[in-house]
């Protein structure tokens, strides 16, 4: 393990000190979406701001274009629809922290070598606040249908954490982008170096290491990062979950089989990490030591990036008493009460949910998308169905649920948007009872010449804060990547 504290580098671009409450040229953004699962791991924001009933009336506030920010995946049984000069850059979702919109990516230099980049924009204006470039430290990880790279960064305690394309973790200061430390992720860096050494460096940047001789041994690292109680957690398909001291970058422990992004779990006033993965177990883990307090079989092998939620001392996830055997696992939605000695099953839904079911949680209500294209709201205490909304034609299997402002918002099929499908944002009526679709959806693709960048193993989720949603796109006329900001507020200032 090699950890290096860095104090001599300067961020590639710093536009002044951070002051999220002072946006003279644009709206004020004070809340955040600091990691893939939102402020508290439940895909729910904290503002409760009233939103438009008809999201098709949302206003585009700003567009920020960047020559080196490209697309996430190219194909899904067809060709891509990007500009000729566009390039693969990883399928990272956006986060918002400290008044900044943050995206991390790689910029291919040739078929093998790339720069790793962390970019921060002012959330109110879209202007670049800083851009940290790690020149030549990354690898061109390509794209195609199943991209082998796209971990979403995380922000916590005044820092931003990002897993670079070469298996190296970067930590920078949130306010300025100044590098603070770097650390290797296990032996991933050496592993990728060995693969890259077998490749010829050509000017063709389209496929990169995804076409490498050892592609099947890439051990994909597309899971989002999360910081829990001062510990940075980085999940991998193999061997499992790595944990680092967020302050200095020292590797603390590694947990075999825990391949999905953990959730913060508060039990008896202490914060733990609830971990799951391909081994069909959930485990309660002490963040700083890696001590496993208990292991509970759940019978389901998760197919999603993040297939569960923890809130109010409960875990919500698909559960089967016996191990499922289908290629795409299904099981009833279940709720467990968590303690430091184990997990107690509280209730299960009558119908089965897909292992790709997505959830959101707020105020004692669990929202879940069910495989027959329905959204159900369950009372967290006993599983009572409060709403059963038919969304056929409005949501695919890959639809995501977000609690933005005062509404539940359905995010459509963003993983196939690169092929002409339309990713949309459909609002539902406020409240958990008697849910109904509200108005028309916002479809960012209709704002030409921008197309969504697409994701797959790690869907490219938007980020939301204080009534604004931030999305990734590509300008098909110029090939430049873009981040767009939309105003969803019912009563804008």
N, C-alpha and C positions, 0 to 999 in steps of 0.2 A: 504494500500500500504506500502510495506516495502522495503526500499532502504538502502543498506549497502556499504559504502566505504571500500575498502580493501587495506591495505598497508603492511600487514605482511606476506602474502603468497609469496612463491617463485615458479616460473614456474618449472614444473617437469623436463624439460630439456632445457637448454639454451646453444647454441653452439657459442656464441659470439655476438658482436654487428652487426647490420644490415648494409650491404654495397652492395646493389644490383648491383652496377657497377663493382664490383671486384670479378669475378668468375674465378679464375686461373685454375680451373679444368674443367670448362664447359662454355657454351655460356652465354653471357650477356643478361639479361632480365630486361628492364627498364620500359616498359609500363605495364599496368595491365588490369585485368578483375575483378574489385573489388566487383561486385555483380552479381546476376543472369542475369540481362539484359545488362551487359557490362558497359563500362566506362561512358556512358551518357544516358543509358536507351534505346538504339536503336539497340542492338545486333550487334554493329559495333565497330571494334577496331580502334586505332588511328595511327598505324604504317605505313599503306599503303605499307608494304613490299611485293615485288614480290614473289609469291608462285609458287610451282611446278604446271605445267599444268596437270601432271599425279600424283595424290596423292598416288597411289599405290607404288610409288618409295620413299615415305617418310622414313626417317631413325629413328629407335628407339634409342633415346639418352640415356635414363636411365630408370630403373625400381626400384621402392622403395616398399618393402614389409613390412606389419605390421600385427602382429598376431591378433590384436584386431579390425582391420578394415574389416568388412564383407560386406554383400549384402543389397540391399534395399527392394526388394520384392521377393517372392518365386514362386508364382503360377499365371497362367493365363489360367486356363483350363488344367493344366498339372503339372508335378513335377519340382523341381528346379534342376539345374545342377552344384551345387557347391560342393566343397570338404566336406567330412564328418565333418571336424572340423570347418568349416566356420559357421558364426553366423549372425543374423540380426544386422544391425547397423544404419538404417535410410537411406532415399533416398536423401541425400544432394548432390547438385552439387558442383563442385570445383570453387574456386575463386583464383585470382592472385593479390597480392598487395605488394608493397615494395620489389620486388624480391623474394617473397615467394609464394608457392602454398599452399593453406589452405583448409582443409576439417574438418568438425565437425560431430560428431557421438556419439552413445552410445555403451557401451560395457556391455552386459548382465552378471550379476553375478549369477542370477538364474531366475526363471520364473517371478519375480516381480522387483527386484532391479537391477540397472545398474549404471555404471560410465558414466558421461558425459565427452567428450574429445574434445579438439581442437588441431589439429596437423598442424604444419607448416614445409614445406620442402623448401630447397633452390631450386629455380626454375632452376638454372643452372646445379646443380649436383644431385639433388634428395636426398641429405643428410638431415637428420632431424635437423632443427635449434632450435625448441622448441616444447614441448608437454605439454599442461596443462590438468591435470586430476582432475575432481571434483568427488572424491571417494564417492560412495554410494548416490550421490545426485540426480541420475536419476532413470528412470523406464524403464524396458524392454518393449518397445512398439511393439515388434513383427514385422512381415512383411506381408506375404501372397500377394494376388493380389492387394488389395487396402490398402497400408500401411497407418497407421494413423499418421505417423511422418516422417519428412524429410525436414525441413526448411533450405534453403541455407543461410549461414551467409553473412554478409556484412562488408566491411572495409572502413573506412573513418577517416580522421584527425588523423592518427597514431594509430587507434584503430581497433579492430575486435569485432563484435557483433554476438552473437549466442543465439538462443532460445533452451535451454536444453530440455531434454525429460520429465521433470517433471513440465513444465510450468514456468521455471525460466530463466530469461535472464542474460547472462554473457557478460561482457565487459573486454577484455584483451588488453594489450599494443601490438601493431603490431610487434615491433622490438624484444621483448623478451618473449611475452606470459604471462607476469606478470598480475595477476588479478587486475582490477581497481574498478569495482563495480558489484553488483548483484541486480536484481529487479524482483519481481513477475509480471507475466503477468495476470492482473486482478485476478480472483479467480480460474484460471486454476490449480494452484498448489494444492489448497485445494480440487478441484474437482478430480484430479488424486489420491490424497492421499486417498480419500474416496473409490475410485474404488479399489486401491491396497490393502486396508485394508480388503476387502472381498475375497482376493485371497490367496491361500496357496503357500508358497514359496517352490518350488521344484527345483530339479537340471535340469529339462527340460527347455531349454532356447529358444526353437524354435518359440513359438507363443506369449508369454508374455501377456501384457494387451490387445492385440488384441482379445484374447479369454475370456476377462473378462465378468462378468455378465452384466455390464453396457456399453458394447462396443459401442452400438448405440448412446450413449450419450457422446462419446469421444470428439466431437466438434473439428474435425481435424484441426491441425495447420501445414499444409504442405506448406504454401505459403512462398516465399523467403522474407528475410528482405531487407530493403533499408534505407539508411541515406540521408535525403534531408535537406539542409540548417541547419545542426547541430541538426537535429531531427531524432531519430531512429524510423522507422515505422514498426510495426509488424502486418500483416493482419491475421485474423482468420475467419473461416466460420461463427462462431457465438461467440460473438455478432457483431464483426466488426473489425475496424482498431484501434489499440492502438498506441499512440505516446509517446516517452520518450525523455527527455533531454539527448543527446548523451554524454555530458560531465560528468554528475553525476548520471544518471539513474532515475531521478524523472519522474513519470508518468505525462504527460501534458494534455492529452485529449483522448477521445475515440469516434469514429464515427460509429454509427450503420449502418449496411448494406453494408459497404465498405469492401468487403471480398477479393479483389484481390490486389496484390502488386501495389502500386501507381507508377506513373511516374513523374519525375521532369519536371516541365513546366516553362519555362522562358517567362514572359509576362511583357512588359514595363520595362525591366531591373530588375525585381524582380523574385525570384524563388518561385514557388508554387508547390503543389502536386495535380496531376489530379487523382481522385479516382473513381473506378467503383466497381461493385460487383453484387450480386444476386438480387438487387432491381431494375435493369434495368435503372439505372441513371448514369450519370457522374457528378462529382462535382469538382469545383476548390476550393482548401483548402489552407489556410495560415498555413504553417508548425508549427510555434511556438505557435500559439494560437488555432488552430483547427477551426478558423472561416471559414464557408462555404460562399464563395463569390457568388456562384450561383449553381443551380442544373438544369441539362438538361436531359430530358428523351431520352433514346436511344433505348428502346424497346427490347433489347437483354439481356438475362441472360447468362453471360459468363460461359463456361464450362472449360476453360483453366486456367492454373496457371497465365498467363499474356497474355491477349488477345488484347492488344492495344499498340500503340507507340505514344509518343509526341516528336516533333522535329520542330525547326524553327517556333515556335508559332502556330503549328497545331497539332491536335489530329487525329490519324488514327485508326479506329475501325469499326466493323460491326454495321450497323444502320438500324432500321426499324421504319417507322412512327407510326405503330401500334404494340403493344406488340406481340411478337411471342409466339406460344403455343406449338410447337413441343418439344419432349424430348431433341432433339439435335437442338438447334436454328440455323437458317440460315438467313442471311441478306446481302445486298450488302456492299462492302467495302466503307467507307465514309471518307471524310476529313472535319474537322471543323477548322475554324480560331478561335483562342482563344483570348479573351480579359478579362479584370477584371470585365466586366459587363455581359458577356455571351459567347456563342459559336454560330458561324454562319456556316451553312452547305455550303461547297464549291462545292463538287461533290460527286457522288456515282457511283460505278462500274455498268456495265450492268448486270453482272452475280452475283449470290449470293455466299457469302463465308460462310464457316462453323463457328460456334462459337469456334471451335478449330483451326481456321486459325492462323498461325504464321507469323510474320512480321519482316522485318529488314529495316533500313533506312540509307541512306547516300547521301550527295550532291544533295538534292532535288528530290530523287527518293525513292519511297516506293516499296519494294518487298513483295509479298504475295503468300503463297501456297493456291491454289484454290481446292475445293473438287474433281473436276474431274481430279486430279493429274496433275495440271499445275502450273508453277511458272510464275507470271506476274509481270512486272515492270511498275509502274504507275508514270507518271510525277506528282509530288506533287502539283503543282500549279493548274492543271485543270483536272487531272485524265486520261490524254492521255496514252494509252497503248504503251509503248516503246518496250516491248518484251513479247512474249507469248510462253513459253517453255513447251513442252510436256515431263513430267518426269514420265509417267506411267512405272512401273517396277523399277523405281529408287527412289520413295518416297511414303510412305504411308500417311494416314490421319495425322499421328503423326509426320511427317517430320518437322524439324526445319530449319530456314534459318539464316545463320550467314554471316556477312561481315568480313572476315578475310583477312588481308593484302590487296592485290589488287583484290581479287576475292570474288564472292558469293559462299558460300559452303553450300550444302544441307546435313544436318545430318539426317541419316535414322532412322529406327524404334527402338530407344534405349529403349523404355518402355517395349518392349517384348524380349529384347536380352537375358534375363536370361533363356529363354526357347528354346534357340537354334537359334533364329532369329539373323541376323547379323546387328549390327549397323555399318554404314559405313559413310565416309566423301567424298562426291562427289563434285569435283570442277566444276565451270562453267567458261566460257570465261570471261575475264575482260570487264568491261563496262556494262552499262544498256541496250544498244540497241543490238538486235539480239543475245540474250543469247543462248548459246549452252553448252551441257555437254562437259567437257574437260577431256580426258584421262580416266583412270580407277580409282575407288575409293580406299581409304584407309579403310581396314576392320581390326581393331585391334584384333578381335577374331581370325583371322588367325595366330596370333602370339601365338602359344601354349606354355604353358598350361593355358593361361588366357582367362577367360570369362567375359563379361560385367556384371555389377551388377544389372542393370535394375532399373526402376522407374515406376511410373504410375501417380497418381494425380500431383506429382511434378517430371516431367521428369528429368533424370540425365544428364544435359547438361555438355559438356566439357568446359574448359576454354582455352583461346587463348591469347598469348602475344608474340610480336616480332618474329612471324614466327613459334612459337612452340605451339602445342596443347597438353593439359594435360587431360588424361582420367582415369576413375576408372575401376578397374577389380578385379577379384578374381583368385588366382592360384588354380585350381581345384585339383592339386596333393597334395598341402599342406593345403589348406583351408585358406591361408593368403590373406588378402586384399592387393591390390597393386595400386599404382598410376604410370602411364606410361607417358613418355614425348616423343613426336614425333617431328622431325624437318621437317617442310613443306616448308622451304625456297628454292627458286629457285637457289639462289647463296649463299650457306653457307660459312661462313668464313673459 
